[in-house]
Amino acid sequence: MSVLAVVDYSEAVWIQILKAIVIFAVILQIVPIVLLIERKLLGRFQSRLGPNRVGKWGLLQPLADVLKLLSKEQFATETAVPWMFAIAPVISIFTAVATLAIIPFGDVGTWGGTIGLYGIDVSIGILYAFAFGALAFYGLMLGGWASGSKYSFLGAMRSAAQLISYEIALGLSLLGVAIQAGSLSLVEIVHAQDNYWFITTQFVGFLIFTVAGFAETNRAPFDLPEADAELVGGYNTEFGGMRFGSFFMAEYINMIVISGIATAMFLGGWRGPGPEALGPLWVLIKIFLFLVFFIWVRATLPRLRYDQLMSFGWKVLLPLATVNVIVTAIVVAT
Amino acid sequence: MTPYNPSPDIIEVQRGPNPGGLGGAYRTFGATLRGLKTTLGRVVEGPVTLEYPEQKTPVYPRFRGKHKLHRFEDTGLEKCVGCSLCAAACPAECIRVVAAENTPDHQVSAGERYAAVYEINMLRCIFCGYCELACPFDAITMGNDYELSDYTRSDLIFTKEMLLADHPERTPLRREGE
């Protein structure tokens, strides 16, 4: 039996299950908060108030949204392929949640004991994230294909092209950090940022990662797979009820994952002023700042045209990321 | 071949630099940052929203809203004498007046006749204010209320009783200089 990945540090099984539940619970709490923050902030960015009718300051708005989605009928078009149609949102949300496992919230023993505050610390680290990122695309692709609708199909085709071209730039942008840290494990990478955060030395990489991250999560200005204005919602057009809700949630979890990876790779992970035990809090704060930036950009930039998107990815981001990797390699080697 | 010599009334269009290249990337980056600054400025400014059912847009004093029919304050008699001039002036033909004779023991208005039926179809009314201008006795004026929605069409044909009723003013007036 060949070893596929070395798990650097592992605890008893029951602790791992407990950790999985805690991380899952925490992140699932963040999703509605992000949803609300997004709607409130978008409102402010557009000189509006945002939702404020459900509960105090509209705090119960996400709950109302979910209740509405849950109570809706599960329908499918006549041309849909039923099993693919059912499985697509599941793939989407499964891959999104699975990637959460590698985001480090704290070191081993931060909160006492020998427990590492992360789901799992694997030596392949970000490769794991890319593996699931690549799988996530099947969710969108199958969703669009199985709907049997033109708009969904167009959205799926776009997402296929977009995700493939931006995944390369995303990977290359993180390669610089991996070279500097000498490891792919996210925990090791955070350890390598003892003296300075990698955003200083890898600023170009950070910029590329941010832009490619927008494309990976299908967020504005790269929300072509959804493109509500032209494609009525793209791959999720024909989905209703909680199936649509799953896609929606997967998108937000993906945002959190990208923010988490950026936090660990560029922003020093759990490092921040104050005692070590506050580490997870710092991770959450950095994730939230990154998410606010996501929303800020969404409020600012219009959607790119399809050919602009492709030429930007292949002609600008990819060469830039390659040059960044080569320069980093030369500097580290000498 | 004469050299190209545009006449003075031809304006040559100044075109921006071509997109692409390093300059283009630099300009795009700058424009993106400016855009981010612009949207952040809206957050700093704060929202301009009026929360409608609680807050209402104040109207100008001469704003033409829901019609009112008036009575004489001292005698309580209706000012309207059923002359139908308002109906004649109405371009939308939304006013229907049926006049009847006043009798000594049934004195409704100050004149010889009174409006037995006075109806305004609010769905047809265009709020031009011609009825107000046409009225020789200032019996009909335009109020300031603009909340005129209802569930059925027939409910929006306002009768004389509804127009005469002393409704509390629900619309805030714009103050001087506002």
Interface residues (C-beta under 8 A of the other chain):
Chain A: L41 G43 R44 F45 Q46 S47 R48 L49 N52 W296 V297 A299 T300 L301 V316
Chain B: A25 T32 G35 L36 T38 T39 L40 R42 V43 E45 G46 P47 V48 T49 E51
